[in-house]
Amino acid sequence: MASSLAAVQKQKNAPSHHDDDHHHDKVTNKNLSSSSSNKKKKKEEEEEEEDLVCDVREMTITNDVDDDDNNNNNNNNNKSNNPFDVTTRSMGRYLRGEMTVEEFFLPEKDRGLYYLPHDQYQEDDEMPVFDLSGILQQSVEQSSNGVEVVHDAAEAKQKEAAEDLICRMMGEASRTWGFFGVVNHGVSLELIERMRARAQRFFQLPVHQKLKGAPNERLPLAYFPGTPSFHYSKCWNEALQLESNPDKLQLFCESVWSEEHDRESFRAALLECTAALGELGGRILVLLAKSLGLDPNQFKRHLRFESKASLRMNHYPPCPHPDKIEGLYAHSDASMISIVHQGLVGGLQILKDDKWVGVRPNPAALVVNIGEAVMMMSNERFPSVMHRVVANSHEPRLSLAFFCMPGDEDVISVAEKLTNESHPAKFIPFSWKEYIAHIWREDRPGYYRKKKGSSSTDKEDDDQGSSVNEDNNHDRQSLATTELHD
């Protein structure tokens, strides 16, 4: 089956991490104890290792030898002991003429197993899209002179009914798809196009100039000639991911551009765009909570816009062999929700009912997907679904992905209202910082999944199944992704 679950099954033995680059890499922690010989049993070793908290900045990268014979001669040259060194990323090496197209190829046994062209869609099974124009206006507005205008009771009732309908439909889409689109969403399309134009200008810069904006200790998220993970990858893309932090953004712009106009135009567009997307994200989190009968702020109260939210700009150049090279491999998102603008060129695909389904591009729409934080807070009522990007040979693809994130110290736990004797909590509480640390060690939500009949402090082994989208969750555990996007 060309679009079957085999697309992700083939990667179960590959390391996985946030968002775009974890094809055949290993991450090791410098601080891991070397005294394992003193441990009595293998089980004790595994349990002790699970309790370690990893700091991303203390990790080093070593690249596995690829199974494909075509790549064996190159991997030994790609090692780096610096977690911020992105010069060995595949796309960067390719753009500098140091790597051939053939070195990106998937192992021959995997080619064609899962390929679905970037512009192939199913007319009878397309992702739901909702019009938010009727619910985004405030029930109490202000006139031009500052005097409040209160809507009459009939109009207020009409808006309440419209919101209830959207909540129900959005909740159903989240349960069955894990994805939905929104139009008339309140984010200026002119602003989105301005941000896309600034991103395109950046990707058109010479490689050496883009690398001036590579990550460092002060700026861990920046330009990646590959994907924004600390892992080597052979995906056909490059990415720029920046936090919505004015100081960090200023540092990045000063590193890349010498002209004040270039720096300020990029900085202004990104801050304005992330502010608008952050506001929309907060509204959507409220609607999702209400669709489950929860307090409207159940999810939104964890949203940390200024300190944690980020925008990722992804560039997929034309690919000469899209059936043999991955644009972005299958993953789910370590976020609350993610909001994506796909543009005019397709390629985003969702795993639904064990089949890949293409998302038809709509420049007026934003695509929203459920992240792992909301999945766990909803007790898996809303699954965090696997998705990927397929490249094409005809034209470049540029996407924007905004990640709504919790704060490091936020404790993520299942909403109590969604549990009872028949439906106990599936996950134990944890801090987001702890969760991200375990993600870097390839532990997915299974680490926090409670064993059946266990106490609230027990943790379930990663190979435990799930009553909701079981196969999908199993693959998610072995294909880790953080803030990854499409």
N, C-alpha and C positions, 0 to 999 in steps of 0.2 A: 504493500500500500504506500504510494508515494508520499502521502502526508500523514503517516501513522506515527504512533508513539515511539517507534524505533528511532525517530529523530532525536529524541533525548536519551533513549536507552543506550545508544552508542557511546554516550559521554559519561556513563556512571563511574568509570574508573579514572576519569580525569579530575584534577583538582578544580574547585569552583570557588568563585568569589564575586564580589560586587561588580556588577555592571559590566564588563566588557572584556576582560582579559584573563582568563584563567584556564587556558586550554591545556597545557602540559607542564605546569609549574608546581614547585613545592615551596611552601613558606615555612621557615624554621625560626624559632625564637632563640635569640642569643642567650637568654637567661634560663632556658630549660636546663634543669639539673642533669648532670652526666652520671649520677649515682644510681642509675636504674639497676645496676648489677646487684645492688643491695636489697632490692625489692623481692619479696618472696614469691609473688605470683604475678602473672601477666595481667590478671584482672585488677590487682591493686595498682599496677602501673597505669593502666588506662584511667582508673578513677582519679588517681592523683593528678594525671595530666589534664583531665577535664576541669579541675579546680584552679588551674593556673589562669591568671588574667594576663593576656598578651597586650603589649603596646605595639601598635603598628610601626612606630618609629624605631623599635628595637629589632624589627624583623629584617632578615636578609633574603635575597632571592637566589635560588639556584634552579636552573632549567633542566627538566627531564629530557632524556633523549627521545625524540619522537619515534613512534612505531613505523612511520613511513621511511623507507630506505633513502628517499630523495632528500630527507632533512638531516640525516645522521651526521653529515660532515660539517654542519654549521652550528650545532647547538653548543659545542664546547667553547665557541668564541663569543657566546652571548651572555656569559655569566657576569654578575655584578654583585659586589658586597655592599653597595650603597642603595638603600631602599628608595632614594629619590633619583637615582640614575635612570633616565628613560631613553638614553641614547641607543640601547640595544633592542628597543621595541621593533617589531617586525616592520610596521608601516614606515617608521623613521628610517630604517635601514634600506627599505625599498625605495623611498623617495630620494635617498642619497646615492642610489645605484649600487648598494652593497648586498642586495638580496634579489633573487629572481622571482618571477610570478610563480613558477613551479614549486618553490619552497613554501608557498602558502597552501598548497593542495592538501585536502583531507586525505587520510589513508584511503587507498583505493577501495577497500571493503566498505567504506562508509559513503562513498560518492553515489548520488542518485537515490540513496535509500530513503531520503526524506525531502528531497528537493521539490519545492513548489514555487513557480516563477513569481517575481515580485508584483506582477500586475494581474494575477489570477485571483478572482473573487467568486464567492458563491452567492448567487442572486437570492436564493431562498434561505440563507443563513448568514445574515450580516449583523455586525455588532450594533446594538441599539444606540440611537442618538436622541438626546432630549433638548428641547427648546426651553431655555431658562428665562426668557424675556418676561414672562408673567409673574415671576416670583422674586426677582432680584431687586425690584424697587422697594424702598422702605414704605411701611404703612403710614409713617409720619414723615413728611417731606418739609423742606423749607422753601419759601418763595424767595425771589430775588432780593427782597428787602429784609430777609431774615425772620420773617413771621412764619410760625409753623402752620402748615396746612394739614388738617386732620381729615382723612378720608371718611366718608359716611359709612354707616354700618353695612349697607349692601355691598359697597365696593370692598370693604375689609373682609366680608364673608366670602366674596368671590376670590380674593387673593388667597385666603386660607384654604379654600377648596382646591385651587390650582396647586398650592404647595403640597397638600396632602396627596394629590394624584402623582406629582413628580416624585415625592418620597417613596410611594409604593412602587412605581416603575423603576426608580433608581435602585431600590433595594432588591427587586427581582433580578435586574440586570447584574447586580453585584453578586448575587447568589449563583446565577447560572453561567455568567460569563467571566466575572471578575474584572470586567472592562465595560466602559460605556463612553459615548461621545457626548459633547455638549456644544450647542450653538447659541448665539445671542447670550453669551456668557458674561458679558460686561468687561472683558479685556479688549482694549482697542486693537483692531486688526492692523491699523497703521503702526501702532507701537510694536506689534509682533513682527511686522515686515521690516521695521527699522532695526530691530534686534537681529533679525536674520541677515540683513545687509551688513551689519557690523561684524557678525560672525563670519560671513563669507569673505569679507575683506581680510580678516585675520588668517583664515585658512589659505588664502592666496599668497600670503607672504612666503619668502624663501624659508626653507627648513631651518637654516641657521638663526634666522631672526625669530621664528616661532619658538625655538629652543631656549631663547632668552627668557621665555615665560614658563620654563619647566619647573616642576615642583621642587621645593626645598623645605628646610625645617620651619621657616616662617610662613611658607605658603604650600601646605601639603596637597591642596587641590589646585591644579593649574593646567598646563598643556601636556597632553600625552600623545606621542606619535604612535598610537595604538589605542588602548582602552584605559580608562581611569581606575585601574586596579594595580596593585603592586605585583602583578604577575605577568609573565611573558605571554604573548598571545599571537595567534596567526589570523586574527580577524581582520577583515578588509575595511579598516576605518581609522580615523584619528579623532581625538576628542579634546575639548576644552571645557573644564568644569571649574566653576568659581562660586564661592560662597557669597551670599548677599550681605557681605560685611564691607562697609566703605573703606576701612583701613587696608584690609587685605586686597581689595580690588584696586586701590590706588597703588599699592606695592606692585601688583602684577602689571598694571598699565605703564608704570614708570620703567619697568624692566624691558618691555617690548617696544614701546614707541618713544621716539625722541621728540616728536612734535606734540605740543600741548593740545592742539585741536584733535589729533587722533586719540590721545589719551582720554580727553574729556568727553568726546562723542561716544566712545565705547562705554566708559564708566557710567555716563548719564543714562544711556539706553538700557544697560543691564540693571541698574538700580530701579529704574522706573518699571521695567518689565517684571522683575522679581516681586516688586511691591504689589503690582496688579495680580500676578498669579498667586501670590501668598494670600491676598484677600479672597480670591475665588476659592482657593484651597480650603480656607476656613469655613466658607459658606457650604461647600460640598461636604465637609466633615460633619457639619451640623445636620444636613439633610440625611446623611447616612445614619447618624445616631437616631434621629427621629424615626427613620424607617424601621428601626428595630424596637421602637417603643422606649428608648433610653432618654436620659436627660440630654437636651440638645448639645450641651458642652462636654459630653462624655469623652469624645475623641478630641475635639478642638482644644481642650485645656492642655493637652500635651504638645500642641504645635509651638515650636520655637523658631519663629521666622528669622529674627535678626542674627541669632547665634548659630543656627544649624542648616537652614534652608540653602539650597544651591541650585544653580542652573547649569545644565550640561548641554553643550553644543556639539553635535556629532556630524562628522563629515565622512561620507562614503563615496570615494571617487569611482568612476566607471570601472567595473571589474571585468577583465577579459574572460574569466571562467566562473561565472556566478554559481554554476552547478557543481563546482569542485572546491570553492572557497567560501567560508562563512563570512557573512557581513557582520553579524553579531550572534553568538551562539545562544541557545535556549537558556533562560534564566528567569527568576522572579526578583522582585525589588525589596530590598531592606529599607523600607520607608513606611510612612503612614499611608499616603497615597502619592501617586506620581501623575503629573499633568504634562502631556506631550503635544507639541505641534509638529505634525508630520510633513506639512507642506504639500507640494503638488506631486511628489514622486512616492509611489508606494514602496512597500518592503516590510512593514511591520506585520507580523503574523502571530496569532494567538493559538495556543493549544486548547482545543475545545472538543470534548468527547473523543479524545485520543486522535484527533485530526488537526492539522494545521489549517487555520482559517485566515485569509488575508483581510487586512483592514483597509477599506477603500479610502484613498486620500481625499480630504476636504479642507481646503485652505481656510475656510471660515469656522472650522470645528477644532476643538481641543479634545484629545483622548485622555480619559482618566482611568487609571487602574489601581486596584487595591494592593497595598503593600503589606508586608508581613506583620507590621505592628497592628494595623486594624484587623487583619485576619485573626490574630491571637486575642485581641481585646473583644472581638465579636464571637469568641469561642468557635471560630471557624465557620460561622454562618456565612461570612464573606471570604471565599478562598483567594489566596494570592497566586495568580495563575502564571504558568510558564509562557514566555513569549520570546520572540527572536526577531532579527532583521535579516532579510535576504537582499544581497546586492544585485545590481544589474549592469549590463555591459553598455548601455546606451547613454546614460546621463548621470551626473552626480546627484547625490541625495544629501540634504541638510535637514536635520531635525533639532528641535529644542525640547529639552526634558527638564521639568522643574520638580524637585523632590521636597515634599512636605515631611519634615523630620521632627521627632521628639527631642527633648533635651537629654544630655548624657545621663543626668541623675534622675530622670523621670522613671518611675516604676510602672512598667507595663503589666497589666493584669486583666484577666477576664472580667467583663462587666458582671457584677453579682446578679443582676436582674435576669441574665441570660442562662443562669444555672438553676438546677433543682435536682432532686433525687434521680430523675430519669435522664437528666442532661447535666452531669457534673462538669466542672471546669476541666478542660483538656490540657491546660498549660499552667505552670507554676508562675508566680510573679517574678520579675527580674528587672534590673535596671537596663536602660538602653545601652549604656556604655559597656556593660557586661555582655550583652547580646552581640554588639559589634565586635568585641574582642573574640568571642567564640566563632563568629562568622569567619574571621580571618584564619581561624584554625579549621575551617571547613565543617564546623558543626552548625547544622541548620535548625529549624524550629523543633526538630525531634529531640534535641537536647533538653528542651524545656517542656516537652510533652509528658504528662503524667501517665504512669502505668495504670492500667485498669485495676481498680480496687485498692490503689495505693494511697498513702497519706499525701498531704499537700507538699511535702518536702522531697518526695521521691522524684527522680528524673528518669525519663524513659530512654532506652537505647535508641540510637539513630535509625535502626532498621525497623522500629515499630511502625505499624500502619496507621491509617486514619480512616475514620468513618466517612469523612467528606473528601472526595477527590483523592482517594488513597494513593493511586499510582502517581498522581501529580506531586503529592507531598513527598513521596519517596525520592523522586527525581530531584525535587527542590533541595533535599538534604545533601545530595551529592553534586549539585550544580549551584554552588553558592554565588550570590550576587549582592552587591551592595550598591544602591543608588545607581544602578545600571540603566542606561537607556538608549532609546530607540531613536 
